[in-house]
Amino acid sequence: MFLGLIMQFILGFILENDLGPLRMLVFYLITGIGGTLMGTVASSMYAVGPEAATFGMAAGLIGWFAFNWTNFE
């Protein structure tokens, strides 16, 4: 639980600097709801909590790195 909170802080701060607060809020809600729905459909053992949004933010950060890869050279 504590590790998930730390991950949300780290990933959230990085993504919020790029997206802005309103887009980050929408992105967090979409990843949380979408991840929970996907977990419910894909498995009969689903969990309730912020893990879906945390993994969504990690995927968003990976996508951000993929699109901005040329800026790191």
SULTA-V343057 format. One record per residue. N is the residue number from 1. RES is the residue in one small letter. SS is DSSP state (H for helix, E for strand, L for the rest). OMEGA is omega in whole degrees, -180 to 180 (* if undefined). NEAR is the number of other C-alpha atoms within 12 Angstrom. Layout:
# SULTA-V343057
n=N res=RES ss=SS omega=OMEGA near=NEAR
n=N res=RES ss=SS omega=OMEGA near=NEAR
This chain:
# SULTA-V343057
n=1 res=m ss=L omega=180 near=11
n=2 res=f ss=H omega=179 near=10
n=3 res=l ss=H omega=176 near=12
n=4 res=g ss=H omega=177 near=20
n=5 res=l ss=H omega=178 near=16
n=6 res=i ss=H omega=179 near=15
n=7 res=m ss=H omega=178 near=22
n=8 res=q ss=H omega=177 near=27
n=9 res=f ss=H omega=-177 near=18
n=10 res=i ss=H omega=-178 near=18
n=11 res=l ss=H omega=-179 near=28
n=12 res=g ss=H omega=-180 near=31
n=13 res=f ss=H omega=180 near=20
n=14 res=i ss=H omega=-178 near=22
n=15 res=l ss=H omega=-179 near=31
n=16 res=e ss=H omega=176 near=24
n=17 res=n ss=H omega=-179 near=16
n=18 res=d ss=H omega=-175 near=18
n=19 res=l ss=H omega=-172 near=21
n=20 res=g ss=L omega=-173 near=16
n=21 res=p ss=H omega=-177 near=16
n=22 res=l ss=H omega=178 near=14
n=23 res=r ss=H omega=177 near=16
n=24 res=m ss=H omega=177 near=26
n=25 res=l ss=H omega=179 near=19
n=26 res=v ss=H omega=179 near=19
n=27 res=f ss=H omega=-180 near=29
n=28 res=y ss=H omega=179 near=32
n=29 res=l ss=H omega=180 near=20
n=30 res=i ss=H omega=-180 near=22
n=31 res=t ss=H omega=179 near=26
n=32 res=g ss=H omega=-180 near=28
n=33 res=i ss=H omega=-180 near=23
n=34 res=g ss=H omega=179 near=23
n=35 res=g ss=H omega=178 near=29
n=36 res=t ss=H omega=177 near=27
n=37 res=l ss=H omega=179 near=19
n=38 res=m ss=H omega=177 near=20
n=39 res=g ss=H omega=178 near=22
n=40 res=t ss=H omega=-179 near=16
n=41 res=v ss=H omega=-173 near=13
n=42 res=a ss=H omega=-175 near=13
n=43 res=s ss=L omega=177 near=12
n=44 res=s ss=L omega=178 near=11
n=45 res=m ss=L omega=-179 near=11
n=46 res=y ss=L omega=-180 near=16
n=47 res=a ss=L omega=177 near=18
n=48 res=v ss=L omega=179 near=15
n=49 res=g ss=L omega=-175 near=17
n=50 res=p ss=L omega=-176 near=26
n=51 res=e ss=H omega=180 near=28
n=52 res=a ss=H omega=179 near=29
n=53 res=a ss=H omega=178 near=35
n=54 res=t ss=H omega=177 near=34
n=55 res=f ss=H omega=175 near=28
n=56 res=g ss=H omega=177 near=31
n=57 res=m ss=H omega=176 near=36
n=58 res=a ss=H omega=177 near=28
n=59 res=a ss=H omega=177 near=21
n=60 res=g ss=H omega=178 near=26
n=61 res=l ss=H omega=176 near=28
n=62 res=i ss=H omega=176 near=17
n=63 res=g ss=H omega=178 near=14
n=64 res=w ss=H omega=177 near=22
n=65 res=f ss=H omega=-179 near=17
n=66 res=a ss=H omega=-179 near=13
n=67 res=f ss=H omega=-177 near=12
n=68 res=n ss=L omega=-176 near=13
n=69 res=w ss=H omega=-177 near=12
n=70 res=t ss=H omega=179 near=9
n=71 res=n ss=H omega=-178 near=9
n=72 res=f ss=H omega=-178 near=9
n=73 res=e ss=L omega=* near=5
